[in-house]
Amino acid sequence: MESLVRIKDENKQQRIKDAVVSLILREGINGASVSKIAREAGVSAATIYVYYNSKEDMLTEVFREYAIAPYRYVMQRIDPAMDGRALIDAIVRGCYSFSCEHEEIFSFVEQCSRCPTLSESVSEEACSCDVLDLIHAYQARGVFRPYSDWNLGAVLFAPVRFLAMNRSAMGEGEESLAELVRMLQTLLLY
């Protein structure tokens, strides 16, 4: 007897991810049921289980993928030969640019980060590991002060998210962004 194996379709999986993001932004995490996600994605509820073992697994995987995205974006804009000042500038401006260019994903990640179950399974430290590894190399060379990863994440990423969330009140925000870069350079560099 031949077993039936459903072939995964990247387009369907992307539609499911898009539906997860859209529904969570509209209705919150509790409002994003598998049936609503399936309807929004234009697939059957059974199709979702081809890609994910459970609703929790789906939310965690989608959250992890999008939580890592800003750090990958930043790493593409960094030259490891940069001096410390340029590195901080690139990290801050890269995080801010990602937030502006991918506002829906940024809002989705922010909302999921406030859910205890999801934030326990997807830590910012794990998502930002490439950026932190680069900073560790700068620390080893005596360029960056030897602060812990938790404190680095708190002072590097959280203020940028705050500025991004409040950019409509700040206007262009260039002055605030430049000021933040200078503050972080003073704080983090020898």
Residue frames as a rotation matrix with the C-alpha (Angstrom) as fourth column:
MET 1
0.577 0.817 0.000 0.00
0.817 -0.577 0.000 0.00
0.000 0.000 -1.000 0.00
GLU 2
-0.273 -0.651 0.708 1.34
0.636 -0.675 -0.375 3.40
0.722 0.348 0.598 -0.99
SER 3
-0.133 0.214 -0.968 1.57
0.886 -0.412 -0.213 5.96
-0.444 -0.886 -0.135 1.75
LEU 4
0.563 0.382 0.733 0.17
0.663 -0.738 -0.125 9.37
0.493 0.557 -0.669 1.05
VAL 5
-0.245 -0.688 -0.683 2.70
0.875 -0.460 0.150 12.09
-0.417 -0.561 0.715 1.68
ARG 6
0.847 0.528 0.065 1.66
0.514 -0.783 -0.350 15.68
-0.134 0.330 -0.934 1.38
ILE 7
-0.122 -0.901 0.416 4.27
0.934 -0.246 -0.259 17.79
0.336 0.357 0.872 -0.33
LYS 8
0.131 0.087 -0.988 5.07
0.646 -0.763 0.019 21.06
-0.752 -0.641 -0.156 1.34
ASP 9
0.271 0.068 0.960 4.50
0.852 -0.481 -0.206 24.10
0.448 0.874 -0.188 -0.80
GLU 10
-0.643 -0.642 -0.417 6.58
0.763 -0.583 -0.278 27.17
-0.065 -0.497 0.865 0.12
ASN 11
-0.728 0.445 0.521 3.88
-0.079 -0.810 0.581 29.49
0.681 0.382 0.625 -1.25
LYS 12
0.351 0.887 -0.301 1.24
0.219 0.235 0.947 27.93
0.910 -0.399 -0.112 1.02
GLN 13
0.102 -0.379 -0.920 3.56
0.984 0.177 0.037 28.10
0.149 -0.909 0.390 3.99
GLN 14
-0.899 -0.424 0.113 4.23
0.415 -0.905 -0.098 31.79
0.143 -0.041 0.989 3.32
ARG 15
-0.300 0.872 0.387 0.49
-0.161 -0.446 0.880 32.43
0.940 0.202 0.274 3.07
ILE 16
0.472 0.410 -0.781 0.08
0.642 0.448 0.623 30.74
0.604 -0.795 -0.052 6.46
LYS 17
-0.401 -0.703 -0.587 2.84
0.914 -0.350 -0.206 32.91
-0.061 -0.619 0.783 7.96
ASP 18
-0.866 0.122 0.485 1.27
0.060 -0.937 0.344 36.04
0.497 0.327 0.804 6.46
ALA 19
0.138 0.990 -0.038 -2.10
0.048 0.032 0.998 35.03
0.989 -0.140 -0.044 7.90
VAL 20
0.194 -0.160 -0.968 -0.55
0.946 0.291 0.141 34.48
0.260 -0.943 0.208 11.35
VAL 21
-0.803 -0.570 -0.172 0.98
0.594 -0.787 -0.166 37.95
-0.041 -0.235 0.971 11.29
SER 22
-0.678 0.587 0.441 -2.16
-0.115 -0.678 0.726 39.62
0.726 0.442 0.528 9.97
LEU 23
0.307 0.869 -0.388 -4.52
0.283 0.305 0.909 37.94
0.909 -0.389 -0.153 12.43
ILE 24
-0.001 -0.355 -0.935 -2.33
0.997 0.076 -0.030 38.51
0.081 -0.932 0.353 15.47
LEU 25
-0.936 -0.343 0.078 -2.00
0.341 -0.939 -0.039 42.18
0.086 -0.010 0.996 14.60
ARG 26
-0.478 0.832 0.281 -5.78
-0.298 -0.455 0.839 42.48
0.826 0.317 0.465 14.15
GLU 27
0.508 0.854 -0.114 -7.13
-0.309 0.304 0.901 40.15
0.804 -0.422 0.419 16.84
GLY 28
0.194 -0.503 0.843 -4.27
-0.979 -0.036 0.203 39.36
-0.071 -0.864 -0.499 19.19
ILE 29
-0.765 -0.610 -0.207 -2.67
-0.619 0.785 -0.025 36.01
0.178 0.109 -0.978 19.90
ASN 30
-0.692 0.549 0.468 -5.79
-0.009 0.643 -0.766 34.51
-0.721 -0.535 -0.440 21.48
GLY 31
0.286 0.864 -0.413 -7.90
-0.465 -0.252 -0.849 35.61
-0.838 0.435 0.329 18.51
ALA 32
-0.094 -0.420 -0.903 -5.70
-0.993 0.109 0.053 33.80
0.076 0.901 -0.427 16.00
SER 33
0.334 0.285 0.898 -7.28
-0.420 0.898 -0.129 30.34
-0.844 -0.335 0.420 15.92
VAL 34
-0.668 -0.576 0.471 -6.11
0.093 0.563 0.821 27.67
-0.739 0.592 -0.322 13.49
SER 35
0.013 0.745 0.667 -9.42
0.907 0.272 -0.321 27.87
-0.421 0.609 -0.673 11.62
LYS 36
0.830 0.253 -0.497 -9.14
0.104 -0.946 -0.307 31.66
-0.548 0.203 -0.812 11.22
ILE 37
-0.099 -0.946 -0.307 -5.51
-0.471 -0.227 0.852 31.36
-0.876 0.230 -0.424 10.11
ALA 38
-0.578 -0.074 0.812 -6.45
0.500 0.754 0.425 28.68
-0.644 0.652 -0.399 7.59
ARG 39
0.473 0.839 0.268 -9.35
0.781 -0.259 -0.569 30.76
-0.408 0.479 -0.777 6.24
GLU 40
0.695 -0.262 -0.669 -7.14
-0.262 -0.960 0.103 33.87
-0.669 0.104 -0.736 5.93
ALA 41
-0.365 -0.931 -0.019 -4.38
-0.446 0.157 0.881 31.84
-0.817 0.330 -0.472 4.22
GLY 42
0.254 0.556 -0.791 -6.85
-0.965 0.098 -0.241 30.17
-0.056 0.825 0.562 1.84
VAL 43
-0.614 -0.441 -0.654 -5.95
-0.436 0.881 -0.185 26.66
0.658 0.172 -0.733 2.99
SER 44
0.505 0.751 -0.426 -7.68
-0.020 0.504 0.864 23.98
0.863 -0.428 0.269 5.02
ALA 45
0.627 -0.246 0.739 -6.98
-0.779 -0.195 0.596 23.65
-0.003 -0.949 -0.314 8.74
ALA 46
0.869 -0.301 0.392 -5.51
0.221 0.946 0.237 20.21
-0.442 -0.120 0.889 7.96
THR 47
0.649 -0.649 0.396 -2.98
0.421 -0.127 -0.898 21.85
0.633 0.750 0.191 5.64
ILE 48
0.540 -0.448 0.712 -1.60
-0.691 -0.719 0.071 23.88
0.481 -0.530 -0.698 8.53
TYR 49
0.664 -0.234 0.711 -0.72
-0.497 0.572 0.652 20.62
-0.559 -0.786 0.264 10.29
VAL 50
0.854 -0.476 0.211 1.38
0.476 0.550 -0.686 19.59
0.210 0.686 0.696 7.28
TYR 51
0.236 -0.766 0.598 3.72
0.086 -0.596 -0.798 22.44
0.968 0.240 -0.075 8.21
TYR 52
-0.473 -0.326 0.819 3.30
-0.704 -0.419 -0.573 22.69
0.530 -0.848 -0.031 11.99
ASN 53
-0.787 0.096 -0.610 2.60
0.315 0.912 -0.263 20.16
0.531 -0.400 -0.747 14.74
SER 54
-0.040 0.760 -0.649 0.32
0.989 -0.063 -0.135 22.47
-0.144 -0.647 -0.749 16.71
LYS 55
0.781 0.353 0.515 -0.89
0.415 -0.910 -0.006 26.05
0.467 0.219 -0.857 16.95
GLU 56
0.859 -0.486 -0.160 1.77
-0.075 -0.428 0.900 26.72
-0.506 -0.762 -0.404 19.60
ASP 57
0.021 -0.861 0.509 4.47
0.655 0.396 0.643 25.24
-0.755 0.320 0.572 17.35
MET 58
0.218 0.146 0.965 3.27
0.925 -0.345 -0.157 27.40
0.310 0.927 -0.210 14.45
LEU 59
0.960 0.186 0.209 3.24
0.116 -0.945 0.306 30.61
0.254 -0.270 -0.929 16.51
THR 60
0.605 -0.794 -0.060 6.68
0.048 -0.039 0.998 29.86
-0.795 -0.607 0.014 17.96
GLU 61
-0.069 -0.664 0.745 8.23
0.854 0.346 0.388 29.09
-0.515 0.663 0.543 14.58
VAL 62
0.404 0.274 0.873 6.73
0.755 -0.638 -0.149 32.14
0.516 0.719 -0.465 12.88
PHE 63
0.998 -0.056 -0.010 7.70
-0.037 -0.771 0.636 34.37
-0.043 -0.634 -0.772 15.81
ARG 64
0.365 -0.926 0.092 11.29
0.329 0.221 0.918 32.99
-0.871 -0.305 0.385 15.84
GLU 65
0.004 -0.356 0.935 11.71
0.997 0.079 0.025 33.49
-0.083 0.931 0.355 12.09
TYR 66
0.511 0.278 0.813 10.54
0.489 -0.872 -0.009 37.10
0.707 0.402 -0.582 12.24
ALA 67
0.966 -0.219 -0.136 12.34
0.022 -0.455 0.890 37.86
-0.257 -0.863 -0.435 15.53
ILE 68
0.143 -0.958 0.248 15.65
0.636 0.281 0.719 36.88
-0.759 0.055 0.649 13.88
ALA 69
0.468 0.132 0.874 14.95
0.876 -0.198 -0.440 38.94
0.115 0.971 -0.209 10.73
PRO 70
0.985 -0.102 0.139 16.09
-0.101 -0.995 -0.009 42.36
0.139 -0.005 -0.990 12.04
TYR 71
0.470 -0.863 0.184 19.42
-0.305 0.037 0.952 40.95
-0.829 -0.503 -0.246 13.21
ARG 72
0.084 -0.381 0.921 20.03
0.804 0.572 0.164 39.29
-0.589 0.726 0.354 9.84
TYR 73
0.784 0.284 0.552 19.16
0.561 -0.704 -0.436 42.61
0.265 0.651 -0.711 8.20
VAL 74
0.869 -0.494 -0.014 21.69
-0.402 -0.723 0.562 44.38
-0.287 -0.483 -0.827 10.43
MET 75
0.239 -0.836 0.493 24.42
0.127 0.530 0.838 41.81
-0.963 -0.138 0.233 9.77
GLN 76
0.380 -0.050 0.923 24.08
0.911 0.194 -0.365 42.39
-0.161 0.980 0.119 6.02
ARG 77
0.836 0.014 0.548 24.97
0.188 -0.946 -0.264 46.04
0.515 0.324 -0.794 6.59
ILE 78
0.807 -0.565 0.171 28.04
-0.368 -0.255 0.894 45.44
-0.462 -0.785 -0.414 8.74
ASP 79
0.512 -0.791 -0.334 31.64
-0.191 0.274 -0.943 45.17
0.837 0.547 -0.011 7.69
PRO 80
0.833 -0.159 -0.529 33.54
0.533 0.488 0.692 43.30
0.148 -0.858 0.492 10.43
ALA 81
-0.219 -0.971 0.094 36.48
0.921 -0.238 -0.309 45.66
0.322 0.019 0.946 9.80
MET 82
0.417 0.442 0.794 34.45
0.181 -0.897 0.404 48.69
0.891 -0.024 -0.454 10.96
ASP 83
-0.809 -0.561 0.172 35.74
-0.033 -0.250 -0.968 50.59
0.586 -0.789 0.184 13.94
GLY 84
-0.724 0.503 -0.472 33.59
0.678 0.395 -0.620 50.51
-0.125 -0.769 -0.627 17.09
ARG 85
-0.581 0.507 -0.637 31.88
-0.202 -0.848 -0.491 53.84
-0.788 -0.157 0.595 16.42
ALA 86
-0.575 0.336 -0.747 30.85
-0.805 -0.070 0.589 52.79
0.145 0.939 0.310 12.91
LEU 87
-0.832 0.265 -0.487 29.68
0.234 0.964 0.125 49.40
0.502 -0.010 -0.865 14.19
ILE 88
-0.637 0.623 -0.454 27.35
0.502 -0.112 -0.857 50.97
-0.585 -0.774 -0.242 16.76
ASP 89
-0.487 0.434 -0.758 26.06
-0.622 -0.782 -0.049 53.39
-0.614 0.447 0.651 14.13
ALA 90
-0.694 0.180 -0.697 25.38
-0.559 0.474 0.680 50.50
0.453 0.862 -0.228 11.72
ILE 91
-0.825 0.408 -0.392 23.61
0.536 0.785 -0.310 48.41
0.182 -0.466 -0.866 14.38
VAL 92
-0.527 0.640 -0.559 21.37
0.237 -0.521 -0.820 51.25
-0.816 -0.565 0.123 15.56
ARG 93
-0.395 0.371 -0.840 20.52
-0.779 -0.620 0.093 52.53
-0.486 0.691 0.534 12.08
GLY 94
-0.831 0.069 -0.552 20.05
-0.318 0.755 0.574 49.01
0.456 0.652 -0.606 10.75
CYS 95
-0.754 0.584 -0.300 17.61
0.636 0.535 -0.557 48.07
-0.165 -0.610 -0.775 13.52
TYR 96
-0.366 0.613 -0.700 15.74
-0.071 -0.769 -0.636 51.33
-0.928 -0.183 0.325 13.04
SER 97
-0.581 0.103 -0.807 15.60
-0.804 -0.222 0.551 50.97
-0.122 0.970 0.212 9.24
PHE 98
-0.913 0.269 -0.305 14.31
0.178 0.939 0.294 47.41
0.366 0.215 -0.906 9.53
SER 99
-0.584 0.710 -0.393 11.57
0.571 0.015 -0.821 48.61
-0.577 -0.704 -0.414 11.89
CYS 100
-0.263 0.454 -0.851 10.52
-0.454 -0.837 -0.306 51.33
-0.851 0.306 0.426 9.43
GLU 101
-0.604 -0.065 -0.794 10.77
-0.793 0.151 0.591 49.19
0.081 0.986 -0.143 6.28
HIS 102
-0.586 0.369 -0.721 9.04
0.134 0.922 0.362 46.16
0.799 0.115 -0.590 7.79
GLU 103
-0.605 0.341 0.719 6.53
-0.722 -0.616 -0.315 47.81
0.336 -0.710 0.619 10.08
GLU 104
0.487 0.858 -0.162 4.08
-0.719 0.499 0.484 44.90
0.496 -0.119 0.860 10.12
ILE 105
0.331 -0.453 -0.827 6.76
0.353 0.873 -0.337 42.37
0.875 -0.181 0.449 11.06
PHE 106
-0.727 -0.605 0.324 8.18
-0.006 -0.467 -0.884 44.78
0.686 -0.645 0.336 13.63
SER 107
-0.244 0.735 0.633 4.71
-0.921 -0.380 0.087 45.19
0.305 -0.561 0.770 15.23
PHE 108
0.647 0.452 -0.614 4.11
-0.332 0.892 0.307 41.43
0.686 0.005 0.727 15.13
VAL 109
-0.117 -0.791 -0.600 7.41
0.445 0.498 -0.744 40.71
0.888 -0.354 0.294 16.90
GLU 110
-0.773 -0.123 0.623 6.71
-0.397 -0.672 -0.625 43.40
0.495 -0.730 0.470 19.49
GLN 111
0.201 0.935 0.292 3.28
-0.912 0.070 0.404 41.92
0.357 -0.347 0.867 20.20
CYS 112
0.645 0.011 -0.764 4.59
0.019 0.999 0.030 38.35
0.764 -0.034 0.644 20.43
SER 113
-0.442 -0.896 -0.042 7.44
0.152 -0.028 -0.988 39.49
0.884 -0.443 0.148 22.70
ARG 114
-0.533 0.311 0.787 4.84
-0.789 -0.520 -0.329 40.49
0.307 -0.796 0.522 25.28
CYS 115
0.642 0.713 -0.283 3.32
-0.580 0.692 0.430 36.99
0.502 -0.112 0.857 25.36
PRO 116
0.260 -0.601 0.756 5.02
-0.878 0.179 0.444 35.07
-0.402 -0.779 -0.481 28.20
THR 117
0.612 0.011 0.791 4.77
0.078 0.994 -0.075 31.66
-0.787 0.107 0.607 26.51
LEU 118
0.893 -0.265 0.363 6.26
0.384 0.031 -0.923 32.88
0.234 0.964 0.129 23.24
SER 119
0.601 -0.704 0.379 8.94
-0.628 -0.709 -0.321 35.09
0.495 -0.045 -0.868 24.80
GLU 120
0.415 -0.446 0.793 10.12
-0.623 0.496 0.605 32.14
-0.663 -0.745 -0.072 26.92
SER 121
0.566 -0.138 0.813 10.55
0.424 0.894 -0.143 29.96
-0.707 0.425 0.564 23.84
VAL 122
0.429 -0.426 0.796 12.13
0.781 -0.268 -0.565 32.65
0.454 0.864 0.218 21.62
SER 123
0.460 -0.312 -0.831 14.69
0.624 -0.553 0.553 34.74
-0.632 -0.773 -0.060 23.47
GLU 124
0.973 -0.153 -0.173 16.12
-0.225 -0.797 -0.560 37.94
-0.052 0.584 -0.810 22.05
GLU 125
0.209 -0.960 0.185 19.58
-0.682 -0.007 0.732 36.75
-0.701 -0.279 -0.656 23.08
ALA 126
-0.108 -0.201 0.974 19.25
0.381 0.896 0.228 33.68
-0.918 0.396 -0.020 20.84
CYS 127
0.740 0.483 0.468 17.87
0.610 -0.190 -0.769 35.76
-0.282 0.855 -0.436 17.94
SER 128
0.930 -0.364 -0.042 20.60
-0.362 -0.896 -0.258 38.38
0.056 0.255 -0.965 18.16
CYS 129
0.708 -0.666 0.237 23.48
0.266 0.561 0.784 35.91
-0.654 -0.492 0.574 18.55
ASP 130
0.354 -0.613 0.706 25.27
0.911 0.057 -0.407 36.89
0.209 0.788 0.579 15.31
VAL 131
0.527 -0.125 0.841 25.33
-0.029 -0.991 -0.129 40.55
0.849 0.044 -0.526 16.33
LEU 132
0.891 -0.181 0.417 26.39
-0.438 -0.099 0.894 39.64
-0.121 -0.978 -0.168 19.87
ASP 133
0.648 -0.698 0.305 29.13
0.663 0.714 0.225 37.33
-0.375 0.057 0.925 18.55
LEU 134
0.301 -0.516 0.802 30.49
0.630 -0.524 -0.574 40.24
0.716 0.678 0.168 16.53
ILE 135
0.658 -0.025 0.752 30.41
-0.451 -0.814 0.367 42.48
0.603 -0.581 -0.547 19.61
HIS 136
0.918 -0.358 0.172 32.23
0.064 0.561 0.825 39.75
-0.392 -0.746 0.538 21.57
ALA 137
0.380 -0.809 0.448 35.02
0.910 0.240 -0.338 39.92
0.166 0.536 0.828 19.00
TYR 138
0.247 -0.236 0.940 35.22
0.080 -0.962 -0.262 43.69
0.966 0.140 -0.219 19.51
GLN 139
0.896 0.068 0.439 35.24
-0.425 -0.154 0.892 43.13
0.128 -0.986 -0.109 23.28
ALA 140
0.764 -0.636 0.113 38.12
0.564 0.742 0.363 40.66
-0.315 -0.214 0.925 22.92
ARG 141
0.088 -0.733 0.675 40.06
0.827 -0.324 -0.459 43.32
0.555 0.599 0.577 20.98
GLY 142
-0.432 -0.248 -0.867 39.44
0.824 -0.500 -0.267 45.86
-0.367 -0.830 0.420 23.74
VAL 143
-0.837 0.199 0.509 37.17
0.198 -0.758 0.622 48.08
0.510 0.622 0.595 21.63
PHE 144
0.171 0.962 0.215 33.88
-0.229 -0.173 0.958 47.45
0.958 -0.213 0.191 23.48
ARG 145
-0.397 -0.177 0.901 33.49
-0.909 -0.061 -0.412 47.41
0.128 -0.982 -0.136 27.22
PRO 146
-0.871 -0.062 -0.487 32.89
-0.094 0.995 0.041 43.88
0.482 0.081 -0.872 28.59
TYR 147
-0.403 0.817 0.412 29.19
-0.883 -0.230 -0.409 44.21
-0.240 -0.529 0.814 29.42
SER 148
-0.600 0.273 0.752 26.96
0.080 0.956 -0.283 41.13
-0.796 -0.110 -0.595 29.62
ASP 149
-0.892 0.314 0.325 24.80
0.390 0.170 0.905 40.09
0.229 0.934 -0.274 26.66
TRP 150
0.021 0.952 -0.306 21.66
1.000 -0.022 0.000 40.98
-0.007 -0.306 -0.952 28.63
ASN 151
0.177 0.001 -0.984 22.84
0.384 -0.921 0.068 44.52
-0.906 -0.390 -0.163 29.23
LEU 152
-0.868 -0.477 -0.135 24.12
0.033 -0.328 0.944 44.88
-0.495 0.815 0.301 25.67
GLY 153
-0.604 0.717 0.347 20.69
0.724 0.314 0.614 43.85
0.332 0.622 -0.709 24.37
ALA 154
0.234 0.729 -0.643 18.96
0.918 -0.384 -0.101 46.22
-0.321 -0.567 -0.759 26.78
VAL 155
0.077 -0.250 -0.965 20.99
0.122 -0.959 0.258 49.27
-0.990 -0.138 -0.043 25.79
LEU 156
-0.882 -0.456 -0.119 21.47
-0.066 -0.131 0.989 48.53
-0.467 0.880 0.086 22.07
PHE 157
-0.832 0.526 0.175 18.16
0.427 0.407 0.807 47.14
0.354 0.746 -0.564 20.90
ALA 158
-0.132 0.858 -0.497 15.45
0.969 0.006 -0.248 48.32
-0.210 -0.514 -0.832 23.32
PRO 159
-0.221 0.073 -0.972 16.06
0.148 -0.983 -0.107 52.07
-0.964 -0.168 0.207 22.80
VAL 160
-0.957 -0.121 -0.264 15.99
-0.239 -0.189 0.953 51.64
-0.165 0.975 0.152 19.02
ARG 161
-0.594 0.804 -0.024 12.66
0.727 0.548 0.414 49.81
0.346 0.229 -0.910 19.27
PHE 162
-0.069 0.555 -0.829 11.35
0.756 -0.512 -0.407 52.63
-0.651 -0.655 -0.385 21.47
LEU 163
-0.559 -0.192 -0.807 12.34
-0.257 -0.885 0.389 55.25
-0.789 0.425 0.445 18.89
ALA 164
-0.980 0.192 -0.055 10.83
0.013 0.337 0.941 53.15
0.199 0.922 -0.333 16.09
MET 165
-0.367 0.896 -0.249 7.54
0.927 0.374 -0.017 52.74
0.078 -0.237 -0.968 17.96
ASN 166
0.276 0.452 -0.848 7.38
0.619 -0.759 -0.203 56.49
-0.735 -0.469 -0.489 18.58
ARG 167
-0.670 -0.678 0.301 8.68
0.652 -0.344 0.675 57.72
-0.354 0.649 0.673 15.23
SER 168
-0.014 0.716 0.698 5.39
0.821 -0.391 0.417 59.35
0.571 0.579 -0.582 14.25
ALA 169
0.855 0.297 -0.425 5.66
0.508 -0.650 0.566 61.62
-0.108 -0.700 -0.706 17.30
MET 170
0.129 -0.921 -0.369 9.35
0.427 -0.284 0.858 62.34
-0.895 -0.268 0.357 16.54
GLY 171
0.649 0.046 -0.759 8.89
-0.619 -0.549 -0.562 63.26
-0.442 0.835 -0.328 12.88
GLU 172
0.541 -0.520 -0.661 11.86
-0.541 0.386 -0.747 62.05
0.644 0.762 -0.073 10.86
GLY 173
0.994 -0.081 0.078 13.70
-0.020 0.562 0.827 61.03
-0.111 -0.824 0.556 14.01
GLU 174
0.515 -0.856 0.042 17.18
0.382 0.186 -0.905 61.58
0.767 0.482 0.422 12.56
GLU 175
0.018 -0.510 0.860 18.19
-0.600 -0.694 -0.399 63.89
0.800 -0.509 -0.318 15.39
SER 176
0.564 0.263 0.782 17.03
-0.809 0.366 0.460 61.43
-0.165 -0.893 0.419 18.06
LEU 177
0.974 -0.227 -0.011 18.68
0.213 0.931 -0.296 58.53
0.077 0.286 0.955 16.24
ALA 178
0.267 -0.924 0.275 21.99
0.118 -0.252 -0.961 60.40
0.956 0.289 0.041 15.93
GLU 179
0.095 -0.179 0.979 21.82
-0.887 -0.462 0.001 61.32
0.452 -0.868 -0.202 19.61
LEU 180
0.867 0.259 0.426 21.17
-0.432 0.818 0.380 57.68
-0.250 -0.513 0.821 20.55
VAL 181
0.746 -0.658 -0.107 24.17
0.373 0.545 -0.751 56.57
0.552 0.520 0.652 18.47
ARG 182
-0.020 -0.786 0.618 26.41
-0.315 -0.582 -0.750 59.08
0.949 -0.209 -0.236 20.29
MET 183
0.364 0.227 0.903 25.07
-0.927 -0.006 0.375 58.01
0.090 -0.974 0.209 23.68
LEU 184
0.985 0.065 0.159 25.71
-0.081 0.992 0.092 54.34
-0.152 -0.104 0.983 22.93
GLN 185
0.479 -0.877 0.036 29.19
0.241 0.092 -0.966 55.03
0.844 0.472 0.256 21.60
THR 186
-0.067 -0.472 0.879 30.03
-0.725 -0.582 -0.367 56.82
0.685 -0.663 -0.303 24.86
LEU 187
0.515 0.405 0.755 28.53
-0.839 0.416 0.350 54.02
-0.172 -0.815 0.554 26.96
LEU 188
0.965 0.082 0.250 29.89
-0.049 0.990 -0.134 50.99
-0.258 0.117 0.959 25.12
LEU 189
0.654 -0.749 0.104 33.29
0.353 0.181 -0.918 51.96
0.669 0.637 0.383 23.78
TYR 190
0.311 -0.672 -0.672 36.58
0.877 -0.069 0.476 52.48
-0.366 -0.737 0.568 25.56
